[in-house]
Amino acid sequence: MATARSKIAQPRTASFAELFTPKLITVLREGYGAGDLRADVIAGLTVAIVALPLSMAIAIASGVTPDRGLYTAIVGGFCVSLFGGSRFQVGGPAGAFIVLVALTVERHGVDGVILATMMAGAFLIAAGLLRLGPYIKFIPYPVTVGFTAGIAVIIFASQLHDLFGITLPGKEPSELLPKLEALGRAVGSINMAATLLAAITIAVMVVLKKLRPGWPGILIGVAAATVAAWALALPVETIGSRFGGIPDTLPLPALPAFSFAKMQAVLPDAVAFALLASIESLLSAVVADGMTGRRHRSNCELVAQGVANIASPLFGGICVTGLIARTATNVRAGARGPIAGMMHSAFLLLFMLIAAPLASYIPLSSLAAVLVVVAWTMAEKQEFWTLLRSSWGDATVLLATFLLTVFRDLTDGILVGFALGAVLFIHRMAEATG
């Protein structure tokens, strides 16, 4: 009898289909009508308008050409929505990856980034199939706040060069303190026209966020700066002057040149890409759940992120992950399901096909201003100060993660922070049971 009761009490194990069926199929099974499609088209257009300048800005800050950011949002974003485990997740290039991608470009070149991204995609698929998704939630909260704030500081510092149009005599150092020293020595070369355009972009974004939060402040701010630069013939660097513009079509898929030695060389970067992509995407899915009352499938989401990170570099893109800000925009715009995210990618492709020549006129200082605002927003300042004052344990984990991320390496920051968080958890459990 006891054996029978124990068998009955055991929780039912979810089937493979329940864990890995994409939300797109779930939504279509529930019934999807013309009204739903109309809502998703509007939401997809809204997110695409936000993603257009942001994707190019993130790519430039990552040390690659702006078109690669668009390829990432178009191909990777489409795959995330098509195969994902969240109804509302929007995928694309993320500010959190700027530091990692830029370092990988510096060490291994663009081919190294493409190879590392594809390897990360394979790791993400494996993590999903091994059902590791639910374990991501055990990463200590001070660690996520610490590395997010650290990334924000690095992004902010990386944009000062273009924000003020500073001319450096040599290559800009990648480490924070040498970078600030180099920028300080070159402060006399500040371009006032570039600074003015950056200020216009920031002012438009801030004012519209307060007065017209439903308007695409990023696009309007960049457009205003671009028109001003063109109309006044201001002497500022643009996408066209640095990169020669962007293509007006997607490239054909192609495999990167790779070897076993190259795979070994980029393995640490691939692991870092996969770790950050899993954290970012699942946090984004949780945010969407909180806004809608829905529940995402974490393992399915990891598999989708893996597929996206294999598909994106095939077309010249970089790392893909779920994006909290764009996913939240998608929800607020009235999205009904994953087709909104797919439409976001389709609209970006349409924008590129039609308006690619116009991108040449965008001032780089304006795109730098966008990322400065993004860095300020993602820093989670209130959460940082709250944790800093909460307890010595949380403050220690937070500061260790933050300082290691800023002054050493993102991966080291996460690993050390996680280890300290685990020790702190064990200590608290020992005190509670002692």
N, C-alpha and C positions, 0 to 999 in steps of 0.2 A: 504493500500500500504506500509506504514511504517513497519507494522507488518511483511509483506511478505519479505521486504528487510532485516529486522533484522534476520529473520529465515535463509535467504540465506547467510547472513554474518557470521553466527555462524560456528566456525570450526567443522569439522567432528570428532567425537570421534572414536578413534581407536578401532577395534574389539578385542575380547579376543584372537582370533587366531593371529592377527597381533602383539599383545604384547607378547604372550607366546609361539609362535612356535619356537622350538630350531633352531639355525643356521645350525645344521647338516641337517635338513630336507630342509631348504632353499637352501643349497649348492647342495644337491642331486637333487632337482627339477630343478636347473639351468643347470644341466648336469655335470656329474662327470666321467671323463675318466681315462684310464690307466696312462696317463701322470700326471694327478692330483694326483693319488694314489702314483705314484713313488715319486713325490715331497714331499708329506706328510710323506711318510715312511722315507725319508732322513731327513726331518725336525724333525720328532719325535725321530729318533735316535740321532740327534745332541743335542736336549734338554735333552734326557735321560742321555747322557754322562755327561752333566753339573749337572743334578739333582741327580745323584747317590751319590756322596760324600756329596753334600750339604744337601740332605734330612737326611742323618745319622748325620751330624754335628748339624743340627738344633734340631733334636730329643734329642741328648745328652745334648746340652746346655739347653734344656727345662726341663731337669730332668727326662727323660724317656730313655728307651733303644733304640739303633739305629734302630732296626728293625721296630719300630713304625713309624719312619719317612718314611721308604720305604712303609709300608702299607698305609700311608696317601697319598703319591704320586701316588701309584698304584690304589687304590680304589677311593679315593677322586678325584684325577686328571682325572680318566676315566669318572666319573660322571659329572664333570664340563664341559668337552668337549662334552659329549653325550647330555646333557640337556641344555647347556648354551646358552646365547644370544649373544655371541661374536664368530666370526669365528676363532679367533686365541688365545683365552685365554688358558693359561696353569695353572692348579691348583696343589696345594700340600702344604706341610708345609712351613711356612713363618718365616723369621727372626723376623718380627714384633711381632709374637706371643710368642717368647721365654720368655719374661718377664711375661706375663699373665699365660702361661702354667706352668712355673716354680713355681710361687706363688700358683697356684691352686693345684699343686702336693704337695707342702709343707703343705698346709692347709687341703686338702681333700683326698690326695692320687691319684693314677692313676685312680681308679674307679670314683673319683670325676671329674677328667678331662674328662673321657669318657662320664659321664652323662651330664656334663655342655656342652660339644660339641654337643651332641644330642639335648639338649634343645635349644642351639643356632641355630641349623639347623631348628628346628620348628619355631623359631622366624624369621629366614631369609625367609622361605617359606611364612609365614604370611605377612611379609613386602612386598614381591614381589606381592602376590595376592591382597594386599591393594594398590598396585601401588605407593609405596613410593620411588622407585628407582630414579626417576629424582630429588628428594629433596636432595639426598646426595651431589649433586654438589654445594649446598648452604653452605656447611661447609667452613668457611673462610680459605683462602690459608695460612695465618700465622699459623693457628692451625695445618694444615697437615704438614707444614715444621717443626713446633715446636715439635710435638710429634714424627715425624720421626727422627729428630736429637736426641731427648731424648732417644728413643729406641736404636739408634746407640751407644750412650754413655754407656748405660746399657749393651748392648751386648758385647762391647769392654771390659768393666770391668769384665764381667762374664767369659771371656776367658783367662784372665791373669794367672789364676791358672794352666790350662793345657798348655797354650802357653809356659810357662817357666818351666813346670814340678815341680812346687812348692809343697812341702809337708807341709800341715797344721796339727797342733796338734789336732784340733777338726773340727766341721762342719763349712763350709764357710758361713759367714753371708750373708743374702740376701740384706740388705740395702747397699747403695753405700759406704758411709763413713766408717762404721764398716768393710766392705769388704776390702777396701783399707788399713785400719789400720792393719787388720789381715795379709794381704799379705805383707805389709811392715815389720811386725815383723818376718815373715818367709822368708825374702829375702835371707837369708843365705843358704836356702835349694834348691836354683835354680839348676835344672838339665841341665847341659850344652849340653848334647846330645839332649834332647828334644828341647832346644832353637835352636840348630843348624838345626834340622829337620824343625822346624817352619820357620826359616829363609830361608831354601831351598824352602819350599812351596811358601812362599810369593814372593821370587825372581823369581821363575819360572812363577808364575801367572802374575807378573808385566811386566817381559820381554816379555812374549808371547803376552800379551795384546797390547804392543807397536809394536812388530815386526811381529807377526803372530796372529792378532786379530780373525781370523777364527778358530784357533785351540782351543781345550777344555783345557784352561789353568788350571782350577780347577782340573780336573781329572789327567792331566799330572803332576801337582805339587804334588798332594797327592801320585800318583804312584811313583814319584821319591823319595819322602821321605820314602815311605814304602819299596822300594827296598834297599835304603841305610840302614834303620834300620835293615832289615833282613840280608843283606849281611855282615854288620859289627857287628851284634849281639849287638846292642846298648841297654843299660839298660833303656828303656823308656816304659811307660805305653801304651798299645794298646787296641783296641776294644776287642780282645780276653782276655787279662789279666783282664780287668775290667768287661766285660759283658759276657765273654764266647763265643763270636762270635754272629752270627745272624742265624736264621732259614733259610732253603733253600726252604720254601714253605709258602703260605699264610695260616693263621689259619682259622678254621671254624668260621662262624659268630656266635656271642653270645651277648646277652643282658647283660648290667652291672647290678649288684645288686643295686636296688634303692628303696627308700621309699619316702613318702611325706616330711618327715623331711629332708632327704638328698637333695631332690629337692629344698627345701627352702634354705638350707645351700649354695648350689652352684649357686643359682639364680643370684647373682651379677656377678659372673664369667661368667655365660652363656650370660648375657646381654652384658658384655664387649667383649666376643668372637664374638657375632653377630654384634656389632657395628663396631669392627675393621675389621671383615671379609667383611662387606658391603662396608666400605670405601676403603680398599685395593683392592678388586675385581673390583669395578667400576672405580677406578683410573687406574687400569691396563687395563681395557677395553677401557678407553678413550685414553690411550697411544697407544694401538693397532690401534684404529681408526685414530689417528693422523699420524701413520706410513703408513697406507694403504689407507686412504680415505674412509673407510667403516664406518658404524654406527652400534653400538651394541644395543641390546634390554635390557635396564637396569632391568626391572622387571623380565624378563625371566632369566636374569643372577642371580638375587637374589634367585629365586626359585631353580636354579641349584646349587648354593652355599649351599642352605639349604639341598637339597637332598644329596649333597656330605658330608656335616657335620653330617648327620645321618648315611650314609653308612660307612664312614671311621671308626668311633669308633666301629661299629659292627664287624669289622675285627681287632680291636686293634689299630687303628690309632688315631691321634689327630686332632687338628683343621686344616681345609682346607680353602684356599682362593686363589684368582687369584694372580699371581706373575708377577710383572712388568718385572723383569730381564729375567725370563724364557720365558715370552710371547714375549718380544722384540727379544730374541734369536730365537724363533720360527718363527717370521715374517722374520727376516734377513736370516734364513736358507731356505726360499722359500716356507713356508707352504701355502697351498691353501684353507684349511678349518679345521673344528674341528677334522677330522680324524687324523691330525698330533698330536694333544694333546692326542687322544686315543692311538696312536702308541707309544707315549712317555711312557705311563703307561704300555703298553704291553712289551716294551723293558726293562723297569725296572724290571718287573716280570721275564722276561727271564734272566736278569743279576743275579737276586737273586737265581733263580733255578740252574743256572750253576756255578756262582762264589762266592756263599755265604762263603765258607771256606776261600777264600782269604781275605775277609774283616777283619778277625781276626788279620791280621798282620798290619793293618793301625794304625799308631801312633796317639794318641789323640792330641798331640801337633800340628800335621799337620792339623787335622780337626779344631782345635782352630784357626790356622792361616787362614784357609779359612773364618771363621766367622769374624775374625778381618778385613780382606779385604772387606768382605760384609758390615760390619759396617761402614768402611771408605767410601765406595761407596754410601751407602744409606743415609749418613748424610746430603746430599744436602747443602754443605758448602757455595757455591757461593750464593744460594738462601737465606740462613740464613743471611749472611752478608749484602746482598742487602736489605732485609726486615728490618734488624736492623738499617740501615741508612736511610730508606725511610721516615718514619714519626713516631711521638711518639706513635700514636695509634697502628699501625702495630707492632712496636717494643714491646709495652706493651703486646699485645696478644701473640706474638711470645715467649717472655721471660717467661710469666706466664705459657704457655703451656709447654715449654721446662723444666723449673725448677720444676714444679709440677710432670711432667712425670719422671724426674730423681730422685727427692728426696722424692716423695710421692707415686703417683699411676697414671698409664696411664689413667684410666677412669676419675679421678679427673682432670687431665691435659686437656683432651678433653672437658669435660663438662664446666670447668671454662673458657677455651679458647673460646669455642663456645659462652658462655654467654657474655664474654667481646667483642667478635667480633660482636655480635648482638647489643650491646649497642653502639659500635663504628659506626656501619652501621646506626643506628637511629640518632646518633649525626650528621653524615655527611649529611643524608637526611634533617635533620632540618636546617642545615646551608645552604644547597643548595636551599631549598624552602623559607628560611627566608629572 
